[in-house]
């Protein structure tokens, strides 16, 4: 079996109570990052959010996600999706690029395969949760060229 038919490429995740679940093909992941921005710190209650970038067309969502919108550190309008029953954060996306989802890695049933590509917003990282300097680090949002690559890969 190859491509999307490979059973091992299909990954599943869910919220804490199971009311929201999803499946996706891990071979369609664009990139994976630790985001240390203050908004991600606040929304996760920790030092960072670990997020997987993937085109919305490769994610099958089940259940009703509730969204909360804020203006992020970089000026983009971030919609954070969570379960209205248990409060688990499942995904987020920017209103400006709604077809790219940021799946929260901690919601995966098995995240052992996840490899982090880079750190965003390292300037706002806490001493108690320092970025992994062995991977690419961006002091803020990675910038136009990096974001263009992500956008192109999403189609």
Contact map, one row per residue, 1 for C-alpha under 8 A:
11101100000000000000000000000000000000000000000000000000000000000000000000000000000000000000000000000000000000000000000000000000000000000000000000000000000
11111100000000000000000000000000000000000000000000000000000000000000000000000000000000000000000000000000000000000000000000000000000000000000000000000000000
11111100100000000000000000100000000000000000000000000000000000000000000000000000000000000000000000000000000000000000000000000000000000000000000000000000000
01111110110000000000000010100000000000000000000000000000000000000000000000000000000000000000000000000000000000000000000000000000000000000000000000000000000
11111110100000000000000000000000000000000000000000000000000000000000000000000000000000000000000000000000000000000000000000000000000000000000000000000000000
11111111110000000000000000000000000000000000000000000000000000000000000000000000000000000000000000000000000000000000000000000000000000000000000000000000000
00011111110000000000000000000000000000000000000000000000000000000000000000000000000000000000000000000000000000000000000000000000000000000000000000000000000
00000111111000000000000000000000000000000000000000000000000000000000000000000000000000000000000000000000000000000000000000000000000000000000000000000000000
00111111111000000000000011100000000000000000000000000000000000000000000000000000000000000000000000000000000000000000000000000000000000000000000000000000000
00010111111100000000001111000000000000000000000000000000000000000000000000000000000000000000000000000000000000000000000000000000000000000000000000000000000
00000001111110000000001111000000000000000000000000000000000000000000000000000000000000000000000000000000000111000000000000000000000000000000000000000000000
00000000011111000000111100000000000000000000000000000000000000000000000000000000000000000000000000000000000111000000000000000000000000000000000000000000000
00000000001111100000111000000000000000000000000000000000000000000000000000000000000000000000000000000000001111000000000000000000000000000000000000000000000
00000000000111111111110000000000000000000000000000000000000000000000000000000000000000000100000000000000001110000000000000000000000000000000000000000000000
00000000000011111111100000000000000000000000000000000000000000000000000000000000001001011100000000000000001000000000000000000000000000000000000000000000000
00000000000001111100000000000000000000000000000000000000000000000000000000000000000001010000000000000000000000000000000000000000000000000000000000000000000
00000000000001111111000000000000000000000000000000000000000000000000000000000000000011000000000000000000000000000000000000000000000000000000000000000000000
00000000000001111111100000000000000000000000000000000000000000000000000000000000000000000000000000000000000000000000000000000000000000000000000000000000000
00000000000001101111100000000000000000000000000000000000000000110000000000000000001010000000000000000000000000000000000000000000000000000000000000000000000
00000000000001101111110000000000000000000000000000000000000011111000000000000000001000000000000000000000000000000000000000000000000000000000000000000000000
00000000000111100111111000000000000000000000000000000000000011100000000000000000000000000000000000000000000000000000000000000000000000000000000000000000000
00000000000111000001111100000000000000000000000000000000001111000000000000000000000000000000000000000000000000000000000000000000000000000000000000000000000
00000000011110000000111110000000000000000000000000000000001110000000000000000000000000000000000000000000000000000000000000000000000000000000000000000000000
00000000011100000000011111010000000000000000000000000000011100000000000000000000000000000000000000000000000000000000000000000000000000000000000000000000000
00010000111000000000001111111000000000000000000000000000011000000000000000000000000000000000000000000000000000000000000000000000000000000000000000000000000
00000000111000000000000111111000000000000000000000000000000000000000000000000000000000000000000000000000000000000000000000000000000000000000000000000000000
00110000100000000000000011111000000000000000000000000000000000000000000000000000000000000000000000000000000000000000000000000000000000000000000000000000000
00000000000000000000000111111100000000000000000000000110010000000000000000000000000000000000000000000000000000000000000000000000000000000000000000000000000
00000000000000000000000011111111000000000000000000011110000000000000000000000000000000000000000000000000000000000000000000000000000000000000000000000000000
00000000000000000000000000011111000000000000000000011110000000000000000000000000000000000000000000000000000000000000000000000000000000000000000000000100110
00000000000000000000000000001111100000000000000000011100000000000000000000000000000000000000000000000000000000000001100000000000000000000000000000000100000
00000000000000000000000000001111110000000000000001111000000000000000000000000000000000000000000000000000000000000111110000000000000000000000000000000000000
00000000000000000000000000000011111000000000000001110000000000000000000000000000000000000000000000000000000000000001111100000000000000000000000000000000000
00000000000000000000000000000001111100000000000111100000000000000000000000000000000000000000000000000000000000000001011100000000000000000000000000000000000
00000000000000000000000000000000111110010000000111100000000000000000000000000000000000000000000000000000000000000000001111000000000000000000000000000000000
00000000000000000000000000000000011111011000001110000000000000000000000000000000000000000000000000000000000000000000001111011000000000000000000000000000000
00000000000000000000000000000000001111111000000100000000000000000000000010000000000000000000000000000000000000000000000111011000000000000001000000000000000
00000000000000000000000000000000000111111100000000000000000000000000000010000000000000000000000000000000000000000000000000010000000000000000000000000000000
00000000000000000000000000000000000011111110000000000000000000000000000110000000000000000000000000000000000000000000000000000000000000000000000000000000000
00000000000000000000000000000000001111111111001110000000000000000000000000000000000000000000000000000000000000000000000000000000000000000000000000000000000
00000000000000000000000000000000000111111111111110000000000000000000000000000000000000000000000000000000000000000000000000000000000000000000000000000000000
00000000000000000000000000000000000001111111110000000000000000000000000000000000000000000000000000000000000000000000000000000000000000000000000000000000000
00000000000000000000000000000000000000111111100000000000000000000000000000000000000000001000000000000000000000000000000000000000000000000000000000000000000
00000000000000000000000000000000000000011111111110000000000000000000000000000000000000001000000000000000000000000000000000000000000000000000000000000000000
00000000000000000000000000000000000000001111111000000000000000000000000000000000000000000000000000000000000000000000000000000000000000000000000000000000000
00000000000000000000000000000000000000001101111110000000000000000000000000000000000000000000000000000000000000000000000000000000000000000000000000000000000
00000000000000000000000000000000000100011001111110000000000000000000000000000000000000000000000000000000000000000000000000001101100000000000000000000000000
00000000000000000000000000000000011110011001011111000000000000000000000000000000000000000000000000000000000000000000000000001000100000000000000000000000000
00000000000000000000000000000000011100011001011111100000000000000000000000000000000000000000000000000001000000000000000000000000000000000000000000000000000
00000000000000000000000000000001111000000000000111110000000000000000000000000000000000000000000000000001110000000000000000000000000000000000000000000000000
00000000000000000000000000000001111000000000000011111000000000000000000000000000000000000000000000000111100000000000000000000000000000000000000000000000000
00000000000000000000000000001111100000000000000001111100000000000000000000000000000000000000000000001111100000000000000000000000000000000000000000000000000
00000000000000000000000000001111000000000000000000111110000000000000000000000000000000000000000000011110000000000000000000000000000000000000000000000000000
00000000000000000000000000011110000000000000000000011111011000000000000000000000000000000000000000011110000000000000000000000000000000000000000000000000010
00000000000000000000000000011100000000000000000000001111111000000000000000000000000000000000000000111000000000000000000000000000000000000000000000000000011
00000000000000000000000000000000000000000000000000000111111000000000000000000000000000000000000001111000000000000000000000000000000000000000000000000000000
00000000000000000000000000000000000000000000000000000011111100000000000000000000000000000000000000100000000000000000000000000000000000000000000000000000000
00000000000000000000000110010000000000000000000000000111111100000000000000000000000000000000000000000000000000000000000000000000000000000000000000000000000
00000000000000000000011110000000000000000000000000000111111110000000000000000000000000000000000000000000000000000000000000000000000000000000000000000000000
00000000000000000000011100000000000000000000000000000000111111000000000000000000000000000000000000000000000000000000000000000000000000000000000000000000000
00000000000000000001111000000000000000000000000000000000001111100000000000000000000000000000000000000000000000000000000000000000000000000000000000000000000
00000000000000000001110000000000000000000000000000000000000111110000000000000000000000000000000000000000000000000000000000000000000000000000000000000000000
00000000000000000011100000000000000000000000000000000000000011111000000000000000000000000000000000000000000000000000000000000000000000000000000000000000000
00000000000000000011000000000000000000000000000000000000000001111100000000000000001000000000000000000000000000000000000000000000000000000000000000000000000
00000000000000000001000000000000000000000000000000000000000000111110000000000000111100000000000000000000000000000000000000000000000000000000000000000000000
00000000000000000000000000000000000000000000000000000000000000011111000000000000111100000000000000000000000000000000000000000000000000000000000000000000000
00000000000000000000000000000000000000000000000000000000000000001111100000000011110000000000000000000000000000000000000000000000000000000000000000000000000
00000000000000000000000000000000000000000000000000000000000000000111110000000011100000000000000000000000000000000000000000000000000000000000000000000000000
00000000000000000000000000000000000000000000000000000000000000000011111000001111000000000000000000000000000000000000000000000000000000000000000000000000000
00000000000000000000000000000000000000000000000000000000000000000001111100001110000000000000000000000000000000000000000000000000000000000000000000000000000
00000000000000000000000000000000000000000000000000000000000000000000111111111100000000000000000000000000000000000000000000000000000000000000000000000000000
00000000000000000000000000000000000000100000000000000000000000000000011111111100000000000000000000000000000000000000000000000000000000000000000000000000000
00000000000000000000000000000000000011100000000000000000000000000000001111110000000000000000000000000000000000000000000000000000000000000000000000000000000
00000000000000000000000000000000000000000000000000000000000000000000001111110000000000000000000000000000000000000000000000000000000000000001100000000000000
00000000000000000000000000000000000000000000000000000000000000000000001111111000000000000000000000000000000000000000000000000000000000000000000000000000000
00000000000000000000000000000000000000000000000000000000000000000000001111111100000000000000011100000000000000000000000000000000000000000000000000000000000
00000000000000000000000000000000000000000000000000000000000000000000111100111110000000000000011100000000000000000000000000000000000000000000000000000000000
00000000000000000000000000000000000000000000000000000000000000000000111100011111000000000001111000000000000000000000000000000000000000000000000000000000000
00000000000000000000000000000000000000000000000000000000000000000011110000001111100000000001111000000000000000000000000000000000000000000000000000000000000
00000000000000000000000000000000000000000000000000000000000000000011100000000111110000001111100000000000000000000000000000000000000000000000000000000000000
00000000000000000000000000000000000000000000000000000000000000001111000000000011111000001111000000000000000000000000000000000000000000000000000000000000000
00000000000000000000000000000000000000000000000000000000000000001110000000000001111100111110000000000000000000000000000000000000000000000000000000000000000
00000000000000100011000000000000000000000000000000000000000000011100000000000000111111111100000000000000000000000000000000000000000000000000000000000000000
00000000000000000000000000000000000000000000000000000000000000001100000000000000011111100000000000000000000000000000000000000000000000000000000000000000000
00000000000000001010000000000000000000000000000000000000000000000000000000000000001111100000000000000000000000000000000000000000000000000000000000000000000
00000000000000111000000000000000000000000000000000000000000000000000000000000000001111110000000000000000000000000000000000000000000000000000000000000000000
00000000000000000000000000000000000000000000000000000000000000000000000000000000011111111000000000000000000000000000000000000000000000000000000000000000000
00000000000000110000000000000000000000000000000000000000000000000000000000000000011001111100000000000000000000000000000000000000000000000000000000000000000
00000000000000100000000000000000000000000011000000000000000000000000000000000001111000111110000000000001001000000000000000000000000000000000000000000000000
00000000000001100000000000000000000000000000000000000000000000000000000000000001111000011111000000000011001000000000000000000000000000000000000000000000000
00000000000000000000000000000000000000000000000000000000000000000000000000000001110000001111100000001111000000000000000000000000000000000000000000000000000
00000000000000000000000000000000000000000000000000000000000000000000000000000111100000000111110000001111000000000000000000000000000000000000000000000000000
00000000000000000000000000000000000000000000000000000000000000000000000000000111000000000011111011111100000000000000000000000000000000000000000000000000000
00000000000000000000000000000000000000000000000000000000000000000000000000011110000000000001111111010000000000000000000000000000000000000000000000000000000
00000000000000000000000000000000000000000000000000000000000000000000000000011110000000000000111111000000000000000000000000000000000000000000000000000000000
00000000000000000000000000000000000000000000000000000000000000000000000000011000000000000000011111000000000000000000000000000000000000000000000000000000000
00000000000000000000000000000000000000000000000000000000000000000000000000000000000000000000111111110000000000000000000000000000000000000000000000000000000
00000000000000000000000000000000000000000000000000000001000000000000000000000000000000000000111111111000000000000000000000000000000000000000000000000000000
00000000000000000000000000000000000000000000000000000011100000000000000000000000000000000000100011111000000000000000000000000000000000000000000000000000010
00000000000000000000000000000000000000000000000000001111000000000000000000000000000000000000110011111100000000000000000000000000000000000000000000000010010
00000000000000000000000000000000000000000000000000011111000000000000000000000000000000000011100001111110000000000000000000000000000000000000000000000000000
00000000000000000000000000000000000000000000000000111100000000000000000000000000000000000011100000011111000000000000000000000000000000000000000000000000000
00000000000000000000000000000000000000000000000000111100000000000000000000000000000000000111000000001111101000000000000000000000000000000000000000000000000
00000000000000000000000000000000000000000000000011110000000000000000000000000000000000001111000000000111111100000000000000000000000000000000000000000000000
00000000000000000000000000000000000000000000000001110000000000000000000000000000000000000000000000000011111100100100000000000000000000000000000000000000000
00000000000000000000000000000000000000000000000001000000000000000000000000000000000000000000000000000001111100100000000000000000000000000000000000000000000
00000000000011100000000000000000000000000000000000000000000000000000000000000000000000001100000000000011111110000000000000000000000000000000000000000000000
00000000001111000000000000000000000000000000000000000000000000000000000000000000000000000000000000000001111111100000000000000000000000000000000000000000000
00000000001111000000000000000000000000000000000000000000000000000000000000000000000000000000000000000000001111100000000000000000000000000000000000000000000
00000000001110000000000000000000000000000000000000000000000000000000000000000000000000000000000000000000000111111000000000000000000000000000000000000000000
00000000000000000000000000000000000000000000000000000000000000000000000000000000000000000000000000000000110111111100000000000000000000000000000000000000000
00000000000000000000000000000000000000000000000000000000000000000000000000000000000000000000000000000000000001111100000000000000000000000000000000000000000
00000000000000000000000000000000000000000000000000000000000000000000000000000000000000000000000000000000000001111110000000000000000000000000000000000000000
00000000000000000000000000000001000000000000000000000000000000000000000000000000000000000000000000000000100000111111000000000000000000000000000000000000000
00000000000000000000000000000001000000000000000000000000000000000000000000000000000000000000000000000000000000001111100000000000000000000000000000000000000
00000000000000000000000000000011110000000000000000000000000000000000000000000000000000000000000000000000000000000111110000000000000000100000000000000000000
00000000000000000000000000000011100000000000000000000000000000000000000000000000000000000000000000000000000000000011111000000000000000110000000000000000000
00000000000000000000000000000001110000000000000000000000000000000000000000000000000000000000000000000000000000000001111100000000000000111100000000000000000
00000000000000000000000000000000111100000000000000000000000000000000000000000000000000000000000000000000000000000000111111000000001100111100000000000000000
00000000000000000000000000000000111110000000000000000000000000000000000000000000000000000000000000000000000000000000011111000000000000001111110000000000000
00000000000000000000000000000000001110000000000000000000000000000000000000000000000000000000000000000000000000000000001111111000000000000111100000000000000
00000000000000000000000000000000001110000000000000000000000000000000000000000000000000000000000000000000000000000000001111111000001000001111000000000000000
00000000000000000000000000000000000000000000000000000000000000000000000000000000000000000000000000000000000000000000000011111000000000000011000000000000000
00000000000000000000000000000000000111000000000000000000000000000000000000000000000000000000000000000000000000000000000011111100000000000010000000000000000
00000000000000000000000000000000000110000000001100000000000000000000000000000000000000000000000000000000000000000000000011111110111000000000000000000000000
00000000000000000000000000000000000000000000001000000000000000000000000000000000000000000000000000000000000000000000000000011111110000000000000000000000000
00000000000000000000000000000000000000000000000000000000000000000000000000000000000000000000000000000000000000000000000000001111110000000000000000000000000
00000000000000000000000000000000000000000000001000000000000000000000000000000000000000000000000000000000000000000000000000000111110000000000000000000000000
00000000000000000000000000000000000000000000001100000000000000000000000000000000000000000000000000000000000000000000000000001111111000000000000000000000000
00000000000000000000000000000000000000000000000000000000000000000000000000000000000000000000000000000000000000000000000000001111111100000000000000000000000
00000000000000000000000000000000000000000000000000000000000000000000000000000000000000000000000000000000000000000000001001001000111110001000000000000000000
00000000000000000000000000000000000000000000000000000000000000000000000000000000000000000000000000000000000000000000001000000000011111100000000000000000000
00000000000000000000000000000000000000000000000000000000000000000000000000000000000000000000000000000000000000000000000000000000001111111000000000000000000
00000000000000000000000000000000000000000000000000000000000000000000000000000000000000000000000000000000000000000000000000000000000111110000000000000000000
00000000000000000000000000000000000000000000000000000000000000000000000000000000000000000000000000000000000000000001111000000000000111111000000000000000000
00000000000000000000000000000000000000000000000000000000000000000000000000000000000000000000000000000000000000000000111000000000000011111100000000000000000
00000000000000000000000000000000000000000000000000000000000000000000000000000000000000000000000000000000000000000000011101000000001010111110000000000000000
00000000000000000000000000000000000000000000000000000000000000000000000000000000000000000000000000000000000000000000011111000000000000011111110000000000000
00000000000000000000000000000000000000000000000000000000000000000000000000000000000000000000000000000000000000000000000111110000000000001111110000000000000
00000000000000000000000000000000000010000000000000000000000000000000000001000000000000000000000000000000000000000000000111100000000000000111110000000000000
00000000000000000000000000000000000000000000000000000000000000000000000001000000000000000000000000000000000000000000000110000000000000000111111000000000000
00000000000000000000000000000000000000000000000000000000000000000000000000000000000000000000000000000000000000000000000100000000000000000111111111100000000
00000000000000000000000000000000000000000000000000000000000000000000000000000000000000000000000000000000000000000000000000000000000000000000111111100000000
00000000000000000000000000000000000000000000000000000000000000000000000000000000000000000000000000000000000000000000000000000000000000000000011111110000000
00000000000000000000000000000000000000000000000000000000000000000000000000000000000000000000000000000000000000000000000000000000000000000000011111111000000
00000000000000000000000000000000000000000000000000000000000000000000000000000000000000000000000000000000000000000000000000000000000000000000011111111100000
00000000000000000000000000000000000000000000000000000000000000000000000000000000000000000000000000000000000000000000000000000000000000000000011111111110000
00000000000000000000000000000000000000000000000000000000000000000000000000000000000000000000000000000000000000000000000000000000000000000000000111111111000
00000000000000000000000000000000000000000000000000000000000000000000000000000000000000000000000000000000000000000000000000000000000000000000000011111111100
00000000000000000000000000000110000000000000000000000000000000000000000000000000000000000000000000000000000000000000000000000000000000000000000001111111110
00000000000000000000000000000000000000000000000000000000000000000000000000000000000000000000000000010000000000000000000000000000000000000000000000111111111
00000000000000000000000000000000000000000000000000000000000000000000000000000000000000000000000000000000000000000000000000000000000000000000000000011111111
00000000000000000000000000000100000000000000000000000000000000000000000000000000000000000000000000000000000000000000000000000000000000000000000000001111111
00000000000000000000000000000100000000000000000000000110000000000000000000000000000000000000000000110000000000000000000000000000000000000000000000000111111
00000000000000000000000000000000000000000000000000000010000000000000000000000000000000000000000000000000000000000000000000000000000000000000000000000011111
